[in-house]
Amino acid sequence: MSETVLEIRDLTKNFSSRRMYGRDKIENIAVNGVSFSVSAAETLGIVGESGCGKSTLAMTIMRLYEPDSGKIYFEGADITQLKGRELKLVRRRMQLIFQDPLAAFDPRLRVDQIIGEPLEIHGLGTSNSNHDHTAALLRRVGLYAEDMQRFPSEFSGGQQQRIGIARALALKPRLLICDEPVSALDISVQAQILNLLRDIQDEFGFSYIFISHNIVITAFMSTRIGVMYLGKLVEIGDTELITKSPRHPYTQALLAAIPEPDPSFRENSIDVSSEHVEFEGSPTGCVFRMRCPVARDVCAAEEPQLRTIGDGHQAACHFA
């Protein structure tokens, strides 16, 4: 049985806001009771449309956002309440690859400073060893050692993402969280970055949480897939089960939205309304019911819970 690297239990993150010209406080639940685990050398894909809480989930796991409730276990230890030096030590083993690498870089720093900064923050290595380590990382991600003296704005989007990957690898992490790492790139460049991510996982043996709104890319990268909708995990299972036998209507809709060469041919077509519906506060019933073509009265009255419907396959739907 594979070692569990990360375990999330009932994780919740809320954001408070106020109505314009009013005093009423509104609670927006971005992550709502999410639970899952990630094993060693596994890739768990998290997929869902914009606004479903994927990036908030990533930030909360990294403790860049403080969770409102739930537990985060990393390498068997509860890190939910860690602070200061203890949290800093944990973050050496968990790294984040951002959607927009240029926005994540200090534009005043050269590439060698960007990649070497995590080593300096954690007091690792010497000036000479870190220089050599940075050069080796650049070569591993497909760039040149000579690129160390350039600034990030001098690179293309794909090259900037390679620098971001090199920086994430600098501390030799156990878990990498990839937050939409290719969504801003051209299709051909996407393929290069995805293949690079798979190759370095085979080489270094770390685990991924791969976040994307594109279920095709997620399936290409992932061992298992979790589907999120309005902060909730509505289906999770092995990639083949999710893509070949989806049980939740939202997952079916994501797969039905994949472009077909012949648009008149769709074996598993499902029609849903185009826009998701925002709820204020804690919604009752199924969060997908306003768009679901199979919704019934029970869907408004009773919230479906994730339940096992097959080997390692779970769905939160009354009719799954």
Disulfide bonds with the S-S distance in Angstrom:
none
